[in-house]
């Protein structure tokens, strides 16, 4: 049984109204960092660059804090400043047992897991992350440059070229100045 034409048209209309980089077809196939060490990746990361017009990120001072849960999953606490107030999002993640940084995140029990592939990291200074979500015949791609500190050497910006389907004009810098403190 095929997908009804009206459903496809509705999905396409939805896709064209979402402000993110997308395209027809499945998500690009990527593999995360080999020999990924999740334990070294845990801790706090500051967002330096992100995809423009992300539907779920609108603020500055964006941070992600990852900690290991007793069941082996990763506890996620994302935070950002919007209009001077901290806003938090809580989720969980797990990584495939392939040895590569191909992980899956969820911020709601009712939503499917989203992809989270770490394309590059040295664990102590930078991480380049790619995520893609698809519905039917359309997909949306996102990318991030993360740092262990609120600033990073601008030479790391060239790492964003690793993210498939996105160009430098698809990204924006995240302000990390005058940020409220957090206690993770």
Secondary structure, 3 states (H helix, E strand, C coil): CCCCHHHHHHHHHHHHHCCCEEEECCCCCCCCCECCCHHHHCEEEEEEEEECCCCCCCCEEEEEEEEECCCCCEEEEEEEEECCEEEEEEEEEEECCCCECEEEEECCCCCCCEEEEEEEECCCCEEEEEEEEEECCEEEEEEEEEECCCCCCHHHHHHHHHCCCCCHHHEEECCCCCCCCCCC
